[in-house]
Every structure is written in C-alpha cells, then in structure tokens.
Amino acid sequence: MKKLIFLVFLLIGFFSVAKADTLDYWHVYYNQVKVVELNTFSKEELTIKVSDKDKIDFLLDYLFIIYVNDTPCSNCEGFVFVDNTQGQTITTGKSKGTSTPIKIAFSSVVQYYQRTKNKYYDVFYIERGEYEKPDKVLLFRLKLE
C-alpha cells in the first residue's frame, strides 16, 4: 500500500513539473509575399538584393512583420526597429495589439544603405503592455546586397 501511495505522489510530481511551453514566432513579408517564418530559437539572416531593382521601385517596398506570442494583448503597442550594427535606429513600425501586422518602409533602409554601404541591419521587436517591462527581441538580421 505504501508503495502505491508513493507511486501516486511520484506521478503527480512528475506531471506537475512536465508542462508544455510555447514559443513566440513571427512571419516576415516583403511586399505581401511571405519570405520567412521564424521563432525564438531561429538565428536567421534575411538577404535582399537591392542592386537588381531601380531606386524608384524601393519607394513602394515594405516589410510586414506579424509577431505572435502565447499571451495576446489587444491594448499593447508593438514596435519593430531596424537598427544598423552600431545600434542606431534607421526606421520603425508600430501596431496596436499582438499579432497585428507591423509595416516598415523599406525605402529608409535602402537610402541608408546607399549612403553608407552598410550591408547588415538588426531587426528588433518590442511590445509595451500596461503593467510589464518591455523586452527587446532580436527577430532577424537583414543583409542587403
């Protein structure tokens, strides 16, 4: 009998410790075309060739990022920052609510690239809620060629 009770407590302890966990994930679109799906463990580099297009074309280009997590918030503000490798912000996008697409004008990044020839940019996400401290999440590294 003691062995049975011990086994029951052991199983209860095991199942209370082994909980499922969810990952944050995001989808990246370039002009309405999904180019990559990433999550918190992804260490991706997204490469976009800017030499193939005319300068005028980039004025209409956009990146859309949809960030999804397990605690959606309809009142939170989501921000995406595109920084150069020195931490200076090149452009930003903003949305209201989790899982709402955030639109970033790609022309700002291309203009900066043409001025500085800096090929690499880090793209970050921050969500500001009412009661929580915002965390800065590295989404991916952008490379322009």
SEDRENTI-113895 format. One record per residue (C-alpha): residue number from 1; residue in one letter; x, y, z. Coordinates in steps of 0.1 Angstrom, whole numbers. Layout:
N
<node banu="NUM" bati="a" xx="X" yy="Y" zz="Z"/>
...
***
This chain:
145
<node banu="1" bati="m" xx="0" yy="0" zz="0"/>
<node banu="2" bati="k" xx="28" yy="24" zz="9"/>
<node banu="3" bati="k" xx="44" yy="16" zz="-25"/>
<node banu="4" bati="l" xx="12" yy="25" zz="-43"/>
<node banu="5" bati="i" xx="8" yy="58" zz="-24"/>
<node banu="6" bati="f" xx="45" yy="66" zz="-31"/>
<node banu="7" bati="l" xx="40" yy="58" zz="-68"/>
<node banu="8" bati="v" xx="9" yy="81" zz="-70"/>
<node banu="9" bati="f" xx="28" yy="110" zz="-54"/>
<node banu="10" bati="l" xx="57" yy="104" zz="-77"/>
<node banu="11" bati="l" xx="34" yy="105" zz="-108"/>
<node banu="12" bati="i" xx="17" yy="137" zz="-96"/>
<node banu="13" bati="g" xx="50" yy="153" zz="-91"/>
<node banu="14" bati="f" xx="62" yy="143" zz="-125"/>
<node banu="15" bati="f" xx="32" yy="156" zz="-143"/>
<node banu="16" bati="s" xx="31" yy="189" zz="-124"/>
<node banu="17" bati="v" xx="68" yy="195" zz="-134"/>
<node banu="18" bati="a" xx="65" yy="185" zz="-171"/>
<node banu="19" bati="k" xx="45" yy="213" zz="-185"/>
<node banu="20" bati="a" xx="42" yy="223" zz="-222"/>
<node banu="21" bati="d" xx="58" yy="255" zz="-232"/>
<node banu="22" bati="t" xx="50" yy="277" zz="-262"/>
<node banu="23" bati="l" xx="73" yy="297" zz="-284"/>
<node banu="24" bati="d" xx="69" yy="332" zz="-298"/>
<node banu="25" bati="y" xx="71" yy="332" zz="-336"/>
<node banu="26" bati="w" xx="69" yy="357" zz="-364"/>
<node banu="27" bati="h" xx="63" yy="359" zz="-401"/>
<node banu="28" bati="v" xx="82" yy="383" zz="-423"/>
<node banu="29" bati="y" xx="66" yy="395" zz="-456"/>
<node banu="30" bati="y" xx="83" yy="415" zz="-483"/>
<node banu="31" bati="n" xx="57" yy="433" zz="-504"/>
<node banu="32" bati="q" xx="29" yy="409" zz="-494"/>
<node banu="33" bati="v" xx="50" yy="378" zz="-501"/>
<node banu="34" bati="k" xx="59" yy="357" zz="-471"/>
<node banu="35" bati="v" xx="97" yy="353" zz="-471"/>
<node banu="36" bati="v" xx="104" yy="335" zz="-438"/>
<node banu="37" bati="e" xx="88" yy="321" zz="-407"/>
<node banu="38" bati="l" xx="109" yy="324" zz="-375"/>
<node banu="39" bati="n" xx="107" yy="317" zz="-338"/>
<node banu="40" bati="t" xx="127" yy="324" zz="-306"/>
<node banu="41" bati="f" xx="153" yy="298" zz="-315"/>
<node banu="42" bati="s" xx="158" yy="309" zz="-351"/>
<node banu="43" bati="k" xx="190" yy="327" zz="-359"/>
<node banu="44" bati="e" xx="183" yy="337" zz="-395"/>
<node banu="45" bati="e" xx="197" yy="362" zz="-419"/>
<node banu="46" bati="l" xx="174" yy="376" zz="-445"/>
<node banu="47" bati="t" xx="191" yy="387" zz="-477"/>
<node banu="48" bati="i" xx="175" yy="411" zz="-501"/>
<node banu="49" bati="k" xx="192" yy="421" zz="-533"/>
<node banu="50" bati="v" xx="189" yy="459" zz="-539"/>
<node banu="51" bati="s" xx="212" yy="460" zz="-569"/>
<node banu="52" bati="d" xx="186" yy="442" zz="-591"/>
<node banu="53" bati="k" xx="160" yy="470" zz="-589"/>
<node banu="54" bati="d" xx="157" yy="506" zz="-598"/>
<node banu="55" bati="k" xx="159" yy="532" zz="-569"/>
<node banu="56" bati="i" xx="123" yy="542" zz="-577"/>
<node banu="57" bati="d" xx="110" yy="507" zz="-570"/>
<node banu="58" bati="f" xx="122" yy="508" zz="-534"/>
<node banu="59" bati="l" xx="99" yy="537" zz="-526"/>
<node banu="60" bati="l" xx="70" yy="514" zz="-527"/>
<node banu="61" bati="d" xx="85" yy="484" zz="-510"/>
<node banu="62" bati="y" xx="76" yy="474" zz="-474"/>
<node banu="63" bati="l" xx="84" yy="448" zz="-449"/>
<node banu="64" bati="f" xx="55" yy="434" zz="-429"/>
<node banu="65" bati="i" xx="61" yy="416" zz="-396"/>
<node banu="66" bati="i" xx="35" yy="396" zz="-377"/>
<node banu="67" bati="y" xx="46" yy="388" zz="-342"/>
<node banu="68" bati="v" xx="26" yy="362" zz="-323"/>
<node banu="69" bati="n" xx="30" yy="350" zz="-287"/>
<node banu="70" bati="d" xx="11" yy="330" zz="-262"/>
<node banu="71" bati="t" xx="-2" yy="360" zz="-243"/>
<node banu="72" bati="p" xx="-21" yy="381" zz="-268"/>
<node banu="73" bati="c" xx="-29" yy="417" zz="-258"/>
<node banu="74" bati="s" xx="-53" yy="439" zz="-276"/>
<node banu="75" bati="n" xx="-42" yy="471" zz="-259"/>
<node banu="76" bati="c" xx="-5" yy="466" zz="-262"/>
<node banu="77" bati="e" xx="16" yy="486" zz="-286"/>
<node banu="78" bati="g" xx="41" yy="466" zz="-308"/>
<node banu="79" bati="f" xx="71" yy="482" zz="-323"/>
<node banu="80" bati="v" xx="97" yy="470" zz="-348"/>
<node banu="81" bati="f" xx="130" yy="487" zz="-350"/>
<node banu="82" bati="v" xx="156" yy="484" zz="-378"/>
<node banu="83" bati="d" xx="190" yy="493" zz="-364"/>
<node banu="84" bati="n" xx="224" yy="494" zz="-380"/>
<node banu="85" bati="t" xx="251" yy="473" zz="-365"/>
<node banu="86" bati="q" xx="261" yy="502" zz="-342"/>
<node banu="87" bati="g" xx="227" yy="504" zz="-326"/>
<node banu="88" bati="q" xx="213" yy="534" zz="-344"/>
<node banu="89" bati="t" xx="177" yy="531" zz="-354"/>
<node banu="90" bati="i" xx="171" yy="536" zz="-391"/>
<node banu="91" bati="t" xx="134" yy="531" zz="-393"/>
<node banu="92" bati="t" xx="105" yy="519" zz="-371"/>
<node banu="93" bati="g" xx="70" yy="505" zz="-374"/>
<node banu="94" bati="k" xx="42" yy="504" zz="-349"/>
<node banu="95" bati="s" xx="9" yy="485" zz="-344"/>
<node banu="96" bati="k" xx="-18" yy="481" zz="-317"/>
<node banu="97" bati="g" xx="-24" yy="447" zz="-304"/>
<node banu="98" bati="t" xx="-4" yy="414" zz="-306"/>
<node banu="99" bati="s" xx="-5" yy="396" zz="-340"/>
<node banu="100" bati="t" xx="-13" yy="428" zz="-358"/>
<node banu="101" bati="p" xx="10" yy="433" zz="-389"/>
<node banu="102" bati="i" xx="36" yy="460" zz="-385"/>
<node banu="103" bati="k" xx="46" yy="478" zz="-417"/>
<node banu="104" bati="i" xx="81" yy="492" zz="-422"/>
<node banu="105" bati="a" xx="90" yy="514" zz="-451"/>
<node banu="106" bati="f" xx="119" yy="496" zz="-468"/>
<node banu="107" bati="s" xx="130" yy="528" zz="-487"/>
<node banu="108" bati="s" xx="145" yy="542" zz="-454"/>
<node banu="109" bati="v" xx="168" yy="512" zz="-451"/>
<node banu="110" bati="v" xx="178" yy="513" zz="-488"/>
<node banu="111" bati="q" xx="185" yy="551" zz="-487"/>
<node banu="112" bati="y" xx="207" yy="545" zz="-456"/>
<node banu="113" bati="y" xx="225" yy="516" zz="-474"/>
<node banu="114" bati="q" xx="231" yy="537" zz="-505"/>
<node banu="115" bati="r" xx="246" yy="565" zz="-483"/>
<node banu="116" bati="t" xx="268" yy="543" zz="-460"/>
<node banu="117" bati="k" xx="272" yy="510" zz="-478"/>
<node banu="118" bati="n" xx="264" yy="493" zz="-445"/>
<node banu="119" bati="k" xx="251" yy="458" zz="-455"/>
<node banu="120" bati="y" xx="238" yy="445" zz="-422"/>
<node banu="121" bati="y" xx="209" yy="456" zz="-401"/>
<node banu="122" bati="d" xx="193" yy="441" zz="-369"/>
<node banu="123" bati="v" xx="155" yy="439" zz="-367"/>
<node banu="124" bati="f" xx="140" yy="440" zz="-332"/>
<node banu="125" bati="y" xx="105" yy="437" zz="-317"/>
<node banu="126" bati="i" xx="93" yy="454" zz="-285"/>
<node banu="127" bati="e" xx="58" yy="451" zz="-270"/>
<node banu="128" bati="r" xx="47" yy="476" zz="-244"/>
<node banu="129" bati="g" xx="19" yy="464" zz="-222"/>
<node banu="130" bati="e" xx="2" yy="482" zz="-194"/>
<node banu="131" bati="y" xx="19" yy="465" zz="-165"/>
<node banu="132" bati="e" xx="50" yy="448" zz="-178"/>
<node banu="133" bati="k" xx="85" yy="459" zz="-187"/>
<node banu="134" bati="p" xx="91" yy="457" zz="-225"/>
<node banu="135" bati="d" xx="116" yy="431" zz="-237"/>
<node banu="136" bati="k" xx="136" yy="437" zz="-269"/>
<node banu="137" bati="v" xx="136" yy="406" zz="-291"/>
<node banu="138" bati="l" xx="160" yy="402" zz="-320"/>
<node banu="139" bati="l" xx="139" yy="389" zz="-348"/>
<node banu="140" bati="f" xx="165" yy="385" zz="-376"/>
<node banu="141" bati="r" xx="195" yy="401" zz="-392"/>
<node banu="142" bati="l" xx="189" yy="418" zz="-426"/>
<node banu="143" bati="k" xx="216" yy="418" zz="-452"/>
<node banu="144" bati="l" xx="214" yy="440" zz="-483"/>
<node banu="145" bati="e" xx="234" yy="431" zz="-515"/>
***
